[in-house]
Amino acid sequence: MKTKLFIIILTGLALNLNILAQKGYAEKINQFNDKGQKEGLWIEEDKYHKYFMYYQNDVLNGTYYVINTAKNVLSSLGQYLNGKHYGIWYYFGAFGHLIMIQKNFKKNDKPIPAEHHAQGTCLYQCYSISYYPNGNKESEGILLWDESPESDFTFEYGEWKYYADTGELIKTKNFK
């Protein structure tokens, strides 16, 4: 009997400590440092998404992910390093299926196609692969952009490959 009472008290104490620890952690979200800059975990929401991001001295640094709150699935996952995309970024559809990855982020070393001069400077580039819902590749190649690889002002560059949903290569196109 004493053992059961001890376990019940210990479990209750552990639950209370866990609740207090979570409450203490919640107070650490969306904080500013002593210079008034965003610091640590930030969580923001809009009508359909919840954004989770990490800052160091007001600069995005670390894991970044977005939840589609309407469908309750992961929408995107990646990392920032000193405010820039880094590593591999994953993008998911409304049912949680992979729709695209982007990788090999770097400053653009390609000439900007003449037809895109008016839209931007194309400061950055990455390698992008899009997927059909069945998991087979849909297309792949280099993307150029100015502010974000998710913006409307991204441009295909160089050789792009396009595939049928069965996985077979159906077309190759060069963008310059």
Summary of the structure (lengths in Angstrom):
residues: 176
radius of gyration: 22.3
end to end distance: 79.5
largest distance: 82.4
contacts: 464
relative contact order: 0.08
helix: 16%
strand: 51%
